Amino acid sequence: MTNERKIHTSSSSSLSFLFIGILIGAGGLYLLGTKNGREIVRKMVDAFESMEYSADDIVSELEQLAQHYVEKQEEGAEARVEQAHDTLDGVMDKIKNVLPIRKDVRRFTV
């Protein structure tokens, strides 16, 4: 019984491969052997070539977008550093203004 199943499975898979081969061969014969088929192949090749160019354009646009984002981040970082510098200058000015008063207080108390 198992031998019959193996033979049946083997022959059915062989037939399916044969059928697939016939379909591929018929499709190739149509595409390469007829005027309409060659026209379809030409259109497919043109479509793939335009996809290649559009893919390059997409990659280029993504690179430009990434560069723009990096520049914006750098500008934002520079602005934050400048703001922190201004804040630090303000704090330092307040400290300088407070220090002479403390010196006066120390002289008064000493």
SVG drawing of the C-alpha trace seen along z (x, -y; Angstrom):
<svg xmlns="http://www.w3.org/2000/svg" viewBox="-2 -98 39 100">
<polyline fill="none" stroke="black" stroke-width="0.4" points="0.0,0.0 2.8,-2.5 4.6,-1.6 1.5,-2.5 1.3,-5.8 5.0,-6.6 4.5,-5.7 1.3,-7.8 3.0,-10.8 6.1,-10.5 4.1,-10.4 1.8,-13.2 4.7,-15.5 6.4,-14.6 3.3,-15.5 3.0,-18.8 6.6,-19.7 5.9,-18.7 2.8,-20.9 4.7,-23.8 7.4,-23.3 4.9,-23.3 3.3,-26.5 6.7,-28.3 7.8,-27.1 4.5,-28.2 4.8,-31.6 8.3,-32.0 7.4,-31.0 4.6,-33.5 6.7,-36.4 9.7,-35.7 8.0,-34.2 5.2,-36.5 5.0,-40.2 2.6,-40.9 4.8,-39.0 7.9,-41.0 5.9,-44.2 4.9,-43.0 8.6,-42.2 9.7,-45.6 7.1,-47.3 8.1,-45.3 11.8,-46.2 10.9,-49.8 8.9,-49.6 11.7,-48.0 14.2,-50.6 11.9,-53.5 11.6,-51.8 15.4,-51.7 15.5,-55.5 12.7,-56.2 14.4,-54.1 17.5,-56.2 15.4,-59.3 13.8,-58.0 17.1,-57.2 18.4,-60.7 15.4,-62.4 15.7,-60.3 19.4,-61.3 18.5,-65.0 15.7,-64.7 18.1,-63.1 20.7,-65.8 18.0,-68.5 17.0,-66.8 20.6,-66.6 21.1,-70.3 17.9,-71.2 19.1,-69.2 22.5,-70.9 20.8,-74.4 18.6,-73.4 21.7,-72.3 23.5,-75.5 20.5,-77.5 20.3,-75.5 24.0,-76.0 23.7,-79.7 20.7,-79.9 22.6,-78.0 25.5,-80.3 23.3,-83.3 21.7,-81.8 25.1,-81.1 26.2,-84.6 23.1,-85.9 23.8,-83.7 27.4,-84.8 26.4,-88.4 24.0,-87.8 26.8,-86.0 29.2,-88.9 26.6,-91.4 26.0,-89.4 29.7,-88.9 30.6,-92.5 27.6,-92.8 28.9,-89.8 32.3,-91.4 30.7,-94.5 28.8,-92.3 32.0,-90.5 33.8,-93.8 30.9,-95.1 30.8,-92.0 34.5,-91.5"/>
</svg>
